């Protein structure tokens, strides 16, 4: 039996952990953004500065998703090249 074709023992576990870390990073990005907004509101006394932090947190979460997407796309391209599906 060819062991080279078998999946590594913990591959699915690591994929699950990576997906979980993306979800956690999204939540943390929004929480940090809100904290920045609250800090700006406290420093300036202007209510609308809270929304600056909220938007920064949301933008950071979207950026995290985009980076994870690009990473997955590179990995899929490498697998496709290894199997001869693309040039």
N, C-alpha and C positions, 0 to 999 in steps of 0.2 A: 504494500500500500504506500502511495506517495504522500509523505507528510508535508510536502511543500504546498499542496493545494488546500490543506486544512486551515480553518480560521484560527487565529491565536485564541487561547483559552479565555481571556478576559476582554476581547475586542468589544463585545456588546456592552459590557460594563463601562468601559472607557467612553464609548459613544454616548451612553446615557448620562454619564457625569459631565461630558462636554455640553450636552443639551441643557442640563440643569444649570450649569454655570452661566450659560447665556441668559436664562430666565432670571437668575439671581442678579447678574450684572445690569440687566434692564431695570429691575426694581431699585437697586442701589443707586443707579444713575439718577433716577427720578427723585429719590429721597435726598440725595446730595444736592440736586438742583433746588428742591424746595427749601432745604436748609440754607442754601446761599440766598435764596429769595427772602427768607425770613430775616437773615442777617442784614441784607440790604434795607429791608423795611425798617428794622430796628435802628440802623445807623442813620438813615435819611429821614425817616418819619413819613415817607411817601408810600401809600398803599400799592400803587401800581408797580413799584420795584419788586414786589413779591413775584409778579408774573414774569419778570426777567429770569429769575432763578428757575421757575417752573418750565419755561420754554427751553432754557439751557439744559435742564435735566432730560426733557423729552427729546431734544436734539441729540444728546449724548446717547440715549437709549437707542434711537434710530441708527446712529452711527455704529453702535455695537452690533446690531442686527446686520447691517450692511457688511461690516468686516467679517462676520461669521459666514455670511453668504458667499463672499469672495473666497474665503478660505475653503469652503466646501466645494465651490466651483473648481478651484485649482486641484483639489484632491480627486474630484471626479474626472477631470481632464487627464491627470496622471494615470489613473486606472484605465481610462479609455485608450490612452497611448500604449500602455503595457499590453493590452489585449488586441491591439491593432485595429481598433474601431475608428480612430481618427489619425490624421498624419501629424 
